[in-house]
Amino acid sequence: MKKTLRAFFSLSLAVLLLLPGCGRGEKAEKEFVPKYDTETSFSLTVAGSYGNFESLEAEFERFYEYYPNASLQYVTMDDYNNVISKALIGNEPPDIFTTTGSMVGNEKYKDMFDACEILSDPSLGIDYSCIRSSLIRTNDSGEILMLPIFTTSYGMLVNMDIFEKEGLKVPNNYGELEDVCKALKSAGYESPVMGADRFSGPGLFNCFIYPMFAYDVINSDGAADSLNSFEEGSGEIMRRSLDRLDEFVSSGGIDVQKCREEITDEYDSVIMRFFEGDVPMMLATGDIVSGTAKRESRSDAFSANPFKYRFFTAPSGNDGGYFINSISICFSVNKNSKNLDMANEFMRFLISEGELGNMAGLKRLITPVDDFSFDEVYSALADIPDDRSFSDKETGLLDPAVRQFRAAIYAVGNGKMTVDEAITAYGNIPEE
């Protein structure tokens, strides 16, 4: 695998490093210095659920520059969440494996976390200070067992060419969004904003308004606890976001029926519809954006008339949008690895601003570090002020509460409930 893929990934990295904003940032980063004999021969296996992981394999190639006799491979496991714990104690356990923030606190993954190396152990020399602190997850003892590699968020893909053609600026707040939508409708765009009308995280209503709701929860003492326990009256905290969603749908800036008819799923269909080139703003998540690069050539419309596009937060607030950062995947190390020292060495190499930025750039996901310049698609995220930027962990919301909010916005957005009805029914709203 190393020999057959080396030429391909060397080329990929060369191209990546030539892209604007890619590669090492302007500020100097401490150069990686191998801890062990560089002639050491060893092999490592990284396990995960991705069907392919080209950005990781590109990092393997970078690592070989320091340890040329290493052999690293990535393996995909079917039914990953249900088999990873047993795989860690099997005959051929992976040395490094993917984990997610949602696994934390779930009894199902106790054995898995028991098998994790403590990555915060100072003796390992893993400098994770480049990672945004709000994305770091710890166990009850304050130990770090997982480090984020990719993150995602909610927002919208914007066709920059349409805005340039119509002489408009991408809206920074809700008032500007209303004005832009009116101008675009006058110019002939039936639905200036589109998205997948689905009861899901990538659904259009969730991408538009969940970050505002999360912001309100964070800034309201005790709101998360009340919502998690479905206390009577706790749904009132949803009012501002539900009112804004209802206002936006009623304004005509988004034609929900058109979205329902023309976008049949919340991933591939979102991307391909956006690539038709007549949608100014497409509500989406970073995970959806990650699929755009490979689909550019699959779209006849985009191939014939390519255009520039970028990812922005949805400007739902009067002051602007809210950047809620969520972990896509983390890496953990199997403390029972037969090559534990070298597994930790690879993590020490990988956890740096430059390497994480390179990986995110190739995968087209959001880097967990503060420098968003590695991928121009996400560069606008650097402009979000700190007071409107936070992680999903900070909300304190549990999944049942999140799903009830999702049920509320789906009902209000589709005209099945009024705002007052959804607030009163919180905790008992039917989930689609």
N, C-alpha and C positions, 0 to 999 in steps of 0.2 A: 504493500500500500504506500509506504513512504517513497519508494522509487518511482512508482507510476504517477503519483500525484504531485511530486516535488516541482516539476516544471510548471504545472498549471497554477499552483498556489504562489510560486515565486512571481509569476506574471501578474496574478491577482493583486498581490501586495504592492508590486511596482506601480500598477495602475492606481490603486487606492492612495498611495503616498503622493501621487501627482495631482490628485483631486484638490480643489480649493478647500483649505481648512482641514485637510486630512493629515494624518501622521502626527508627529510630535507637535505640541502646542508651542506658542511663542516663549513661554516661561520654561526655563531649563528643568528637565526632569532627571533625577538621579539615574545614572546608567546601571543596568543590571550587571552584577558581577557574580559569576558562578561560585557557589559555595564548595562544590566538590570537584574532584578530578574530571576535567572535561573529556577525557578519553574513556570514562566509565561507560560500560555497556549495560543497558537496562531496558525494560519495556513497561509501558503503562497503558491501562485501558480506562477510557472515560465512558460511562453509560448514561443514556438519556432516552427521551421519547421522540425527539425530532427525527423525522424521516431522513434528513440529511443535515449536516452541520459543517458547511464549507468554511464558515468563518473560524470555527475552532480548528479545523484541519489546517487552515492557513497559519494559525498560531503554532501548531505543531512544527511547521516548517521554520518559523522564526526561532523556535526553541532549539531546533537542530543546529542552528548557527553557533550555539553555545555548547551543545552536547551532540556532536555529529554521530555518535554511536547509539543514540537513543532510538527507540521504536515505539511510537504512540499510535493508538487507534481509538476510534470512536465506534461504539456499538449501540444499536437501537434495540430497546426491549419492548415487546408488545405488552399491553396491559401494565404499563410501567408502575403506576401507583400501587398496584396490588402485588407486584412481584419483587420490587426493589429490596424490601427488608430481607426476604429470603435469599436473594442473590448475593447480598453482602456477606453471608456466612456459607455460601455454596462452595463448590469445588474450584470454580474460577471466578472469584469475586472481583468486581471492578475496583480500581484504585481510587478513582474520582467519580462522582455521580451527581446528577442534577437534583435539586430540591427547590421547593417553592415556599413562599411566605404562608400560603394557606395550610401548609402541613404543620406549622407551629401550633402547639396546643392540642393537636388531634391525637388521641390515644392510639389510633391506628398506626401511627408512625413512631411510637415510642422506641421499638427495637431498632428502627433505622437511625434515630438520633442517638441512641446509645452507642451505635457503631461509628459515630462521627468523631474525627479528630478535632481538638480544640484549636481553631485557627487563630484565636487571640493569644495563644501561648507566646510570650515574647521570644522564647528560644527559637521559634520557627522563622522569625525575621520577616513575616508577611506584613508589609506596610499598607494597610487599608485606609489610611487617612485621606486618600484621594477620592474615596467613595462618599457620597452625600450621607451625613450621619443619620438622617431620618430613614434611610433605607437599610440600616444595619439591624439585623434581628439577633436577639440573644435568648438564651434559655433562662430558667428561673435563677440560676447561679450567676447570671451576667456573662456567661461564656458565649463566644461566637462560634457556631458550628457550621455556618453557611455564609457565603459572601455573594452578593448580587453580581451577575454578569450582564444581564439585559434588563431594561425596564420598559414600561409602556405608559400610556396616558390616554385621556379622552380629549377629543378636539375635532378638527376638521381639515380635510385636504382642500387646498385652495388652488384653482386654476389661475396662475399669475398672469397668463397671456390675456385672459378675458378682462381682468381688471385693468391691464395696460391698454387694451383695445378700447374699453369704455371710459377711460380716463378716471378711474376710481381707485381709491386706496382701500386696502384690506381693513375692515372695521376693527377698532380696538375696544369698543364698548357697545352696550346694547343700543344706545341711541344711534350710533353710527351704523350698526347692523340694520336697524329699521330703515334708515335713509338709503343705504346701499341696496337693500332689497327692493325698495320702491323704484330706484333708478334702474336696476337690472330688469325688473318686470316691465318698465316702460320701454326698455331696449329690446324686449321680446323673449326674455328668459322666463318661462312659465313658472318654474320653481327654483328661485335663486339658491335655495338650500335644499339638499336631498340627503337621504340616508336610508338604512334598512329599518322598516317598521316591524321590529321584532322585540319580543320580551327577552332581552339579553343584555349583557354588558356592552357589546358593540352596537346595540340598537340606537336609532337616531335620537330618541328622547333622552336616553341615559347619557350619550355622548354630549348632548347639549346642556343638560341641567344637573346631572349628578355632582359634578365638581362644586357647583354653588351650594347644593344641599350639604355636601361634606364640609364645606367651609363654615356653614351655619352651625353644624353640629359641633365642630371643633371650638367654635367661639361662643358656645352656650353651655355653661356649667351644668353637668348632670344630664345633658340631653342624650348622650349615647346610652347611659344606663337605663334611662326611661324608655328609650326606643327599643333597646334589647329585651327588656322585660315586658314590652307592650303595655305599659301603664296607660290607664285611661287619660285621654287628653294629650298623650305624648306626640301624637301625629301633628299637633299644631306647629311644630318646628319645620314642617314641610311647606308651610303656607307660602313663604316668599318664593321658593323655587317652583311650586305648583302654579302660583299666580303668573310668574314669568313665562313658564311653559305655555300656559293657556293663552296668555297675551301674544306670544310669538306665533303659535299655530293660528290664532284668530286673525293675525295681521296679514296673512297670506304670503309671508316670506317662504313658507314651506307648504307644498301641496302634498299632504299625507297620502291621499288616494293615488296620486301619481307615483309616489315612492313605493307604495304597496304593489302597484301593477308592474313597475319597471325594474324593481330590485328584489330578486327572489331569495337571496340569502344574505347573511351579514358578513360575508368575506369576499369570495371571488366575484359575485355579482356587483358588489359595491365598487370594487376596483374597475371592473370592465365597463360599468356604466359611466364612471367618472372619466375613463379614457375615451369615451365617445366625444368628449371635448366641448360639450354644451352645458355642463354643470359648473357654475361658478364656485360653489362651496359644497363639499360632501362630508357629512358628519361621519367620523370614523375613530378607531383607536390606533395606537401605534402598532399593535399586532397586525392590523389590516395594512397599514402603510408598509410593513416589512415585506408584504407580498407584491408591492408595486413594480419593483425593478424587473423581476422575472416575467411579469405580465405585459410589460411595454411592447415586447416583440410579438406577443400573442394577440394583441389588439390591432386589427387592420386599420381602425380609425386613428389610433395613436401613431402607428407606423407611418401612415400617410400624412398626418398633420401633428407631429409631436409638439408638446407645449411644456412650459416650466410649471412645476407645482411645488408647494411647500405645505408644511403642517403647522397649524396654529391652534391655540386654545379657542374654544367657542366663546365669543364675547357676550356671555349671558348677563354679566353684571353691569350695573350703571358705571362702575369705574373700570371695568375690563373683565377679562376671562380669568379662570382659576386653573392653575396647573397642579393636578393631583397625580403624583408619581406612584406607580405600582410596579412591583417586581414581576418580571416575566419568569426568569429562572435564576437560581443560585447554583454555585458549585460547592460541594462538600467533599471531604477526603475520608476514605475508609481507614479508620485507625488500625484495622487488622490487615492492611495492605502488605504484601510481601516486599514491596518497594516503597515503604512509607516515606523514607527520607527523600526519594526522588519525586514522589507524588507531591510532597510539601514544597519541594524545589520548583516544580512546575507551577504551583499556585503562587509562589513568591514571584516568579517571573510574570505570570499573567495578571496579577493584581497590581496594575499600575495605570496611570492615566492614559499613557500612550497605547498600551496593548488592549485595554478595555475599549478605548475609543476606536481602534482599528477593527476590533471584533464587531462592535455595534455598527460601524460604518458598512462593513461587508454584509451583515445581516439586515441592515436598515431597521434596527430597533434603537431605542433611546439609550444612550450610555448612562451608567450609574454615577459618573463623575460630573463635576460642575461645568466642564467645558463642552458646550454644545456645537462647537465649530467643526467637529469631525465629520458631520453630515449636514450639508446646506439645507436639506429638507427640514431638519429640526432646528435650524439656527434661530428661528424666531422665539423659541422657548427661553433663550437667554434674556429676553426683554421683560419677562414676567417678574414683577417685584416680589421680594421675599415674603411680604405679608399675604400674598395670594398664591404662594407656592408651598406645597406640603405633600406628605406621603399618605397613602391609604392607611398605614398603621396608626397615624395620629387621630383618625376619626374615632377609634374605639368601637366601631360598629361590628356586630356579628353578622354572619351571612343571612340568618332569617330576617333581620331588620333591613338589610340591604335589599333583599328580595321583596319585602313589603313596599319599600319605596319604589322599586322598579315596577311593582304591580300598580301602584298609585299613578305614576307618570304614564304608564301604558294605557290605563283607563281614562285619564284626563286627556291625554294627547289624542286618543281616538274617539273622544266624545262619549264615552260610556259612563263617565261619572263627572260630576262637577267638582270643583276644588273642595268645597265644604263637605261633600259626600265622601270624598277620598280621605280627608282628614279625620272625619268621624269614624270611618270604617277601618282605620289603620289597625293592623293586627289580624284583620279578617277579610282583607281584600283578596278575591280569587286570583290565583296566579295562572297566567295563560300557559 
